């Protein structure tokens, strides 16, 4: 009995050490996206007027201190939504400059030097209409900065209409709407995405099945995460199969 108890204690201690690392495969989704966004925004000339479309809580205003920043959102999400899927809990949109539908923003044509729309397209019932409106607001030669999931879980419901977008969506519609794509960057890869969802497994199991992982199952999970980290380091293109999302930089053509 004592040996069995000691073995369990050793296993739990080993697991605590293994899972104590908060960084690693599957944890870099947001950090990678925000690093790309910060670099991209820093390249926009100082004094340019930028629209943050679907700005939410203005979390990216901090990257725009050198720009004339204008925020827009529809202002109806309250953090609770319909209670299904992933929700924020609370959501403060009291600092928005413009509250409107994203397909009908009350600004004149060619009002902005740059527009960013970050992790918003999946929440729009008519994303192409939204892109058309953003491009209307963009000056010729102005830049459009987009990110959205390639694949995602239900979040911010009921304002959740698409699980994600491939590069072909952007290539087709941005070109059709008069933009030149300057940059397409994938965020993560197949192994990173699988690791992200495996890290959710204890929470999902508890919430949706009322069960917890055993000690041995948790150690097996950690071993899988270690393997995925190794595979990700050797990755040679699995992002074409699956990724967290895409980062897009496009320019509105000078002439139609």
Beta strands, then each sheet from edge to edge (+ up, - down):
strand 1: 49-53
strand 2: 68-73
strand 3: 98-99
strand 4: 112-118
strand 5: 138-149
strand 6: 179-187
strand 7: 245-252
sheet 1: 3+ 2+ 1+ 4+ 5+ 7- 6+
end
